[in-house]
């Protein structure tokens, strides 16, 4: 979507989120830091609480003085000149939270896929705004965590009890993880020492149910969850967008762009019948940067008058094989046509096209016997 609608270039990678894969730790981990600490139910980034957006701005500015932090809706609401002034920074962070806002509430968790689709649209629009209007040259899109969603009603077999945990030792709980000071081995539960990722004045272990099992805990929804160690929760995308200011930048980088090209095979054609076949080759396949081409094909005389019927040709093949990008079109010429040279012309069907004519090929009409003889 983004590749097709912009002249920028995209690279898609993946990385692993923090564990447990939940917002508080994920957001902190994505900020530049020397040290993460768990203290008083908060994640400290270089000794600053990272819970609020304003505090994250302080953390970022400590490392990059020329920086700024926004919530998505606030930046979107700014007038263009104000937005340009606010984003004239070396680094900016933009936080979008529609998916969690929808999925983390029992009343709305069933709408989480609509929220995910809406988020993709929002990000696409924001990349266009940042690249085209605000002159941002490089944009990285990622996430603090993934999620699991199960449409069906969860049965008891899908849930694990927490009776083996000493409540006085529990630090934090969620449907997909428990952080505790206890060190024990439990059936159907993974255990990880959090000392490898975060400092604390307490011994901390995170307990994560196998597969997509949930802990049986009160409150909130059960279908939309995150915090565990499944691939859906811990593998997160890293989309890197580089803005190209002009199409010449794509040329310089050797990236093909614009509409696909079409050529006529057997261009030295002689027409000896009232119907004739035109063989066309789409020379390049459709890609993120190469758009399909729709054009009208007909035979014209030297005065620009059509002397055949007109056919709409759609060149939209994505095949790597040239022979799979060949198509044949049959045209019928007028009954009163004379034997001489005409022009086979393809004209772009887009009324806004800057270059309307796709090709012009001379062909000789030499009909021995006409239909009405």
N, C-alpha and C positions, 0 to 999 in steps of 0.2 A: 504493500500500500504506500509506504513512505517513499520507496525507491521510484515508484511510478509517478507520484505526484510532485516530486521535487527534482532539481538537477544535482542534488547532493548524492554522495555515495555512502553505502551502509555496509558495516561488517557486524555480523552476529556471532557472539561467543557465549560461553557459559562459565559460571563459577559456583562454588559451594557457599551457602549461607552459614551463619553461625548456628550453634546448637546449644540450647534449644532454639528452634527456628521460629522465634516470635519477635514482635515489633520492637520491644524495648531493647533487646540486645542487638537485633539486626540494624536498627537505626544508628545505634552507637558505633557499631563496627564499620559502617560506611563512612564515618567521619574520619579525617586524618587524625592520628593519635600516636602517642608513645605507650600509653598504658590505659587499660580498662579495669575498673574496679566495681565490685558489687558491694554497696554499703547502704544500709537503712532502706532496703527495698528499691534502691535506685542504681542505675548504671552511671558511673562517673567516667567521663572521658578526660584524662589528664586533670582529674580532681574537680571537674565541672559536671553538674547534673545535666544529662542529655535528653531529659524528657520533653521539655518545651522547645518549640521552634526558635524562640528568641535565644535560649541558651545554646542551641546548636549553632546559631549565628556567631555567638561569642567564641565557641570552640573552633569554628572554621577561621574566624578572623585572627585568632592566636597563631594559626599556622600560615594563613594567606591574608595579609592585611587588606588587600584590594579584593574584597569578596562581599557577597550578600546571600541571604537566605529568604525564600518566599514559600508561602503556601500557594498551591496552584490557582485556587479561585481568586486570591488577592491579585496575583500577577495578571491573570486573565481580565480582571475588571479594570485595570489601569488603562488610561488613554495612551495612545501610541507614543507620544512624545515623553510622557511620564515613564512609561515602560522602558523606553530607550535609555533614559537617564539612569533609571534604577539598575539596568543590566549592563551598564558600561563598567564592568568589573572583570578582573582576571578570571575569577571563579564564581559561579553562582550555583546554589542548590535550590531545587524546586521540589516540594513535597506534594504528592497526590495520594489521597487515601480513600478513594471511593470504594475499592474492593473490600477492604477491612471494615469500613463504616457500614457496608451492607451485610457482609457475611458474619460479623461478630454479634449480630443481634438475632435472636430467635425469630422475631416477627418478620424479618426481611432476608434471612439467609438463603431462602429458596430463590431469590433474585440475583444471586451472586454472579451467574454467568452473564446476565444482562449488564451488570456492573462492570464485568471484565471487558465486554464488548464496547461499552461506553468509554471505558478508560483508554482502550486502544485508539478510539476516535479522538479523545481529548489529547492524547500524546501526539498523534499525527498533526493535529491543528497547532499544538504548541511548538513542535519542531519547525513547522512552516513559518510561524510568527517569529521565532527566535532567529531562524536562518535568513529569511527574506527581509523582514522588517527591522529587526533589532541587531543585525550584523554579527550574530554569534557564529563563530567559525567551526566549533567542535561541540557536539552534544553527546553525552553518555546517558543512556537510559538503563536503569537496573531496578532491583527490588530488594527489600529487606528479607523477604521469605516467600515461599510458595504457599500452597494450601491443598487440602484434600476435601472433596465434597462427595457425599453419598446421598443419592436421591431417596433410596428406600428408607423406610422406618427402621431404626436400629433396634435389634433384639438384645436380650441380655447376653447372648453369646458374643456380641460385638463389644462388650464392655468389661473392664477389669476392676475388681474391687481394690480399695486402698487400705484395707484393714491391717496390712502388715507394716504400714508406715507409722512411726511414732509421731503423733501430731505436734508434739513439742519440738521436734527436730525439723519439721517441714518449713522451708523458707518461702516457696512459691509453688502454686499448683495451677494446672490448666487441664483441659480434656486430653491433651496429647503429651504432657510432661509433668513431672514433679521434681522440684529442686529440694534436696534434703541434705542435712548434715550426716545422715546415716550412711553407712557403707555396708551393703548387703547384696546378695544375689537372689533374684526373684524370677519365678517362672513366667515366660512370655514377655519379659521386660528387659530391654537393653539398659546398661548402666555406663555412664561416662563421667570421668573426673573433670570438673570444670576448671581446675587449676591450669589446664593447658591453654585456656583461652581468656581467663579473667582472674584478677587478683581479688582476694577476700580475706578478712580476718577470721573466717570460718572455713571448715572443710565443707566443700560443696560438691555433691554428685547430682547429675541429672538423670532421671529415670524416664525412659521412653518406651511405650508399648510397641510390641512387634507389629509389623505390617500396618494396617489402618485401624487397629483397635484403639478404643478410647478408655480413659479412666472414668469410672462411674462417680461423677461429681455433680452437685446441684448447680442450677442456674445456667443461663445462656443457652445457645443452640448446641446441637450435637452433630448435625450434618456437615456444616462448614467448620473445619478445624485446621490448625497448624501448630507448630512447635515440636513436631516429631522429627524422625530421621529418614522418612521415605524420600524417594527421589523427587516426588511431586512437591515436597516441602523444602528440600535443601538445595536442589539444582535451580539456580536463578539465571535469567538471561542478562547478558551485557550487550546492549546494542550501541554501537559507536557510529555516529553520523557526522560526516565531514561535509560542510557546506561548500559548494562550488558557486562562486558569484556569477560566473558566465559559462555558457556552453563551451566556450573556448577552453575553459579549465578541464572539461571532460575530454576534449580533443587532445590537450597536452598530456593527459594521463592515459591516452589510448583507450578510452571508454566509448564504445559505440553508443549513439543516442539518436533520438528523433524517430521518425517512422521507418518501418522496414522498407527495403527497396525491391522493386519488381522489374524484371526484364523479359523481353519477348524472345523465346527460342525460335530458331528457324526464321530469322528476321528478313531474309531475302525471299519472301514468300510470293508465289504467283497464285492468284485466285482464278480457278477455272470452273467454278460452280456457284450457284446462287446462295448456297450455304457453305461456310468455311470454318475451319477450326483454328483457334489461336491457342498455342501452348505457352503458358506463363510460368516463370520461375521466380519464386520469392527468394531473393539471394541471401537474406539474413533472417534468422529466426526472431520471433517475438521474445523479448526479455523484460526485465524491470525497467530498462532504459530504452528499449526498442519497442515502439508502439505499433499496433496493427494498422494497416492501410486499407481504406475503402476507396475504390475509384470506379468511375464509369468508363466503359470501353465501347468504342464505336469506330466506324470507318467514315472519313470526312473527305470532301473534295477540296480543291485549292482555294475555294471561296469560304471555307469553314462551315459548309453545310453538310449535315449528316446524310449519308447515302446507305446506311444500314440501320438495323435496330440497335438499341443500346442495352448493355448488360452491366449490372452492378457486380463488381469483383471484390471479394473480401479476402485480403491477405493477412491471416492471423495465425499461421502455423508456428508452433513452439518446438517443432522437431529439429533435432541435430542433423538429420539426414537430408541432403538436398533433394533427393528423388521424392521424398515425402512432402516437399514444399512446392511441387509442380501441380498445376491445375490446368484444365482445358475449358475453353469457352467457345461456344458455337454462335456465330453471327450470321444473319440473313441479310443480303444486300437488296437494294431496291430493284424492282423489275425493269425500270427504264434506264439503268446504269449503262454507261458507255465504257468500252475497253480503253483504259488508259491508267495512269499512275494516280493512286489515292494515298491518303495518310491514315494509318491506324494509330489512334490517339487514346491514351489513358489520362483521365482528368480526375484529380482528387475530389472526392465527394464532400469534403469538409468546406463549407462556405467561407470559413475564416482562414483557410490555408493560404500562406504567402506565395507559395509556388503551386499553381493549380495543375499545370501539365506534368504528368509523370514521365511520359515518353511519347515520341512521335516517330513512327516507323513507316517509310514509304513501301507500298505494296502495289503490284501490277495486277489489274483486273484484265483477264483474257478469257472471256467466256465464249466457247465455240458455238454453243446452241443455247439460246435463251429459253426460259420456261414457256413463254407464250408464242413461240415460233410455230 
